[in-house]
Amino acid sequence: MGTLLDTRQLAQYLGINEKQVYTLISDRGLPGTKVTGKWLFPRHLVDRWVEAHVANMPPESPFLDRAEGLLLIAGSDDPLLVRTVGLYRNRYPEIIPLQSRAGSGEGLLALKRGICHIACVHLMNPGSEDYNSSHLAETFAQDVVAVAFAHRTQGLVTAPGNPLGLRNLGDAIAGKVRWAGREEGTGTRLLFDREMDRLGLDPSTLADRIVAAGSHMEVGLAVLRGEAEAGMAIEAVSALLGLGFVPVREERFDLVIRKANFFRRPVQDLLGLLRTEEFGNMADTLAGYDVSLAGKVMYP
């Protein structure tokens, strides 16, 4: 485990006062976790957060200019997106799509660094039920376009038939179930933390019974193998694996693109697939998706 900073140490590290630390947590998504009543911050995640919020990054990337014949996608994972990339590969064989599934925060960081064409993002706005716009405005101002990919249902994934009778996140925490958890910086982890805070629950109670999972599918597989009894993931994963599912909320999954790259042919070809019958048919074969807004510009 990397270095953990408490609130005082983090304030010194960032050169701010402690009150500003709490503002950054609530309003700007500063990564941290509350353990036994006090906040702790992994320094490597703080460093990533700071880097992602550095202003005045150059809008164009020489790296992408050299990536001729490639379509580079980074960020959150999604089964429908994987199938869409497969459709793209068949439709445009002259372009090689490469997808890195590393979470919404990592996707935005890759976009900021200019090393991907598209970031896949589902981050709840601070103090709001909406998605992504506050994070994009803070990090990129008006330099990006967010296109809706799909609305999808997030919830609790359980063993088949939900044998523990879990009704909500509170039941899972109070019941001391073994939990498959996502890492900091992912949209699912942000939703989990928001739900814990809303319910007045302490995430430190999970510390000795958590299994790390790097994707929605890994959450589902951990539950399927019996390594965990529950976790948070999208409904499509539970249906694909034959697991139980308890809905928590619907979320919007966006494709975020720098304006300088928006009209590149490979990017436009992918966006064009979102309005095809094939894409709609693929969404119909998976549980928990609504693609009625797919292809619509949501930001700015």
URBEL-V832006 format. One record per residue. SS is DSSP state (~ for helix, > for strand, _ for the rest). D_FIRST is the distance of its C-alpha to the first C-alpha in Angstrom with 2 decimals. Layout:
ss/d_first
SS/D_FIRST
SS/D_FIRST
//
This chain:
ss/d_first
_/0.00
_/3.81
_/6.80
>/8.35
>/12.13
>/14.90
~/18.12
~/19.92
~/17.32
~/16.98
~/20.79
~/21.10
~/18.66
~/20.78
_/24.02
_/25.09
_/26.00
~/24.03
~/26.49
~/25.76
~/22.07
~/23.29
~/25.70
~/23.11
~/21.16
~/24.41
~/26.34
~/24.10
_/21.04
_/18.48
_/15.11
_/13.94
>/13.92
>/16.16
>/15.01
_/17.98
_/20.08
>/18.14
>/16.20
>/12.62
>/11.60
>/8.48
~/10.21
~/9.96
~/11.59
~/14.00
~/14.97
~/15.79
~/17.71
~/19.63
~/20.50
~/21.78
_/23.97
_/25.54
_/29.27
_/31.97
_/30.28
_/33.14
_/34.35
_/35.22
_/33.20
~/34.76
~/32.14
~/33.54
~/37.03
~/36.40
_/34.96
_/38.48
_/38.77
>/35.19
>/33.87
>/30.14
>/28.37
>/24.76
>/22.97
_/23.11
_/24.44
_/27.76
~/30.19
~/33.23
~/31.84
~/31.26
~/34.90
~/36.06
~/34.53
~/36.40
~/39.57
~/39.07
~/38.70
~/41.97
~/43.77
_/42.78
_/42.29
_/42.67
_/39.27
>/35.97
>/33.44
>/29.77
>/27.24
>/23.46
>/21.86
_/18.65
_/19.25
~/21.64
~/19.58
~/18.91
~/22.60
~/23.79
~/21.79
~/23.41
~/26.72
~/26.35
~/25.73
_/28.77
_/27.32
_/28.37
_/31.62
>/30.38
>/27.29
>/27.09
>/26.16
_/26.37
_/25.03
>/26.86
_/28.49
_/27.58
_/30.28
_/32.01
_/32.43
_/32.87
>/30.44
_/29.16
~/31.90
~/30.25
~/27.13
~/29.52
~/31.84
~/29.16
~/27.60
~/30.77
_/33.73
_/36.50
_/35.37
>/34.24
>/35.90
>/34.28
>/36.19
>/35.91
>/34.91
>/35.03
>/34.58
>/32.66
>/31.87
>/28.41
>/28.14
>/26.93
>/26.99
>/28.14
_/29.65
_/33.20
_/35.58
_/32.94
_/33.76
_/31.85
_/33.95
_/31.15
_/32.79
_/29.97
~/26.35
~/27.48
~/28.82
~/25.56
~/23.62
~/26.50
_/27.06
_/23.60
_/23.35
_/20.49
>/19.05
>/18.02
>/15.97
_/15.56
_/12.79
_/13.29
_/16.17
_/18.26
~/21.65
~/21.22
~/18.16
~/20.28
~/23.17
~/21.25
~/20.12
~/23.73
~/25.17
~/23.08
~/24.24
~/27.77
~/27.95
_/26.58
_/23.79
_/20.58
~/17.50
~/15.80
~/18.38
~/16.60
~/13.29
~/14.64
~/16.54
>/14.70
>/14.61
>/12.87
_/15.81
_/16.18
_/19.81
~/22.68
~/24.00
~/20.81
~/20.96
~/24.57
~/24.10
~/21.53
~/24.24
~/27.01
_/25.55
_/25.02
_/21.24
_/21.28
_/24.33
>/23.85
>/21.89
>/22.87
>/24.46
>/27.82
~/31.06
~/31.82
~/29.01
~/30.32
~/33.83
~/33.00
~/31.35
_/33.87
_/31.48
>/32.27
>/31.59
>/31.85
>/32.21
>/30.32
>/31.50
>/32.79
>/30.87
>/31.94
>/30.32
>/31.45
>/31.74
>/31.22
>/33.08
>/33.88
~/37.60
~/38.15
~/37.15
_/38.56
_/41.88
_/40.67
~/42.45
~/39.45
~/37.86
~/41.21
~/41.84
~/38.65
~/39.51
~/43.01
~/41.85
_/40.68
_/44.36
_/45.60
~/46.85
~/44.53
~/41.45
~/42.90
~/43.74
~/40.20
~/38.87
~/41.53
_/40.23
_/36.79
_/36.27
_/35.27
>/36.23
>/38.70
_/39.51
_/42.54
_/41.01
_/39.53
_/40.39
_/41.08
>/39.74
>/37.75
>/36.70
_/38.24
//
